[in-house]
């Protein structure tokens, strides 16, 4: 019995999957360093989603939920920082 028999498939994703996963990176444009942090975290999580065994519909829905969650967390973080600094 060889280890190769149990090795998972290569983790390479198509360019289309990378494109769909990268939409939360829009936070970089208006989110600054915090937007960069949350955008990259959402991108990496989306890559994990697209490499999972979910159905296509579930992958798309999870991708949207992940990106919207990143934007929401960025918004609340920005509000919290502004309240702390300018109070």
C-alpha positions as CSV (number, residue, x, y, z in Angstrom):
1,X,0.0,0.0,0.0
2,X,1.5,3.3,-1.1
3,X,0.9,6.7,0.3
4,X,0.1,8.0,-3.2
5,X,-3.2,6.0,-3.2
6,X,-4.5,8.1,-0.3
7,X,-3.0,11.5,-1.4
8,X,-5.7,14.1,-2.2
9,X,-5.9,15.5,-5.7
10,X,-3.7,18.4,-6.6
11,X,-4.9,21.6,-5.0
12,X,-4.8,23.5,-8.3
13,X,-7.9,25.6,-9.0
14,X,-8.9,27.1,-12.3
15,X,-8.4,30.8,-13.1
16,X,-12.2,31.1,-13.0
17,X,-12.3,29.9,-9.4
18,X,-9.5,32.4,-8.4
19,X,-11.5,35.2,-10.1
20,X,-14.7,34.3,-8.3
21,X,-12.8,34.0,-5.0
22,X,-11.0,37.3,-5.3
23,X,-14.1,39.6,-5.3
24,X,-13.7,40.5,-1.6
25,X,-10.3,42.1,-2.5
26,X,-12.3,45.2,-3.5
27,X,-12.0,46.1,0.1
28,X,-8.4,47.1,-0.7
29,X,-9.6,50.1,-2.7
30,X,-11.5,51.8,0.1
31,X,-10.7,49.8,3.2
32,X,-7.0,50.6,3.7
33,X,-4.9,48.2,5.7
34,X,-7.9,46.7,7.5
35,X,-9.6,46.2,4.2
36,X,-6.5,44.5,2.9
37,X,-6.5,42.2,5.9
38,X,-10.1,41.2,5.7
39,X,-10.1,41.0,1.9
40,X,-7.1,38.6,1.8
41,X,-8.6,36.5,4.6
42,X,-11.9,36.2,2.7
43,X,-10.0,35.4,-0.5
44,X,-8.1,32.5,1.1
45,X,-11.3,31.2,2.7
46,X,-13.0,31.3,-0.7
47,X,-10.2,29.3,-2.2
48,X,-10.8,26.7,0.5
49,X,-14.5,26.7,-0.3
50,X,-13.9,26.2,-4.0
51,X,-11.5,23.3,-3.4
52,X,-14.1,21.6,-1.1
53,X,-16.6,18.9,-2.2
54,X,-19.7,21.2,-1.9
55,X,-22.1,21.5,-4.8
56,X,-21.6,24.4,-7.2
57,X,-24.6,26.3,-5.8
58,X,-23.3,25.9,-2.2
59,X,-19.9,27.1,-3.3
60,X,-21.3,30.2,-4.8
61,X,-23.5,30.9,-1.8
62,X,-20.7,30.3,0.6
63,X,-18.4,32.6,-1.5
64,X,-21.0,35.4,-1.3
65,X,-21.6,34.9,2.4
66,X,-17.8,35.0,3.1
67,X,-17.3,38.2,1.1
68,X,-20.3,40.0,2.6
69,X,-19.2,38.9,6.1
70,X,-15.7,40.3,5.4
71,X,-17.3,43.6,4.4
72,X,-19.5,43.7,7.4
73,X,-16.6,42.9,9.8
74,X,-14.5,45.6,8.1
75,X,-17.4,48.1,8.6
76,X,-17.8,47.4,12.3
77,X,-14.0,47.4,12.8
78,X,-13.8,50.8,11.1
79,X,-16.6,52.2,13.2
80,X,-15.1,50.9,16.4
81,X,-11.7,52.4,15.6
82,X,-13.2,55.8,14.7
83,X,-15.2,55.8,17.9
84,X,-12.1,55.0,19.9
85,X,-9.8,57.5,18.2
86,X,-12.1,60.5,17.9
87,X,-14.0,60.4,21.1
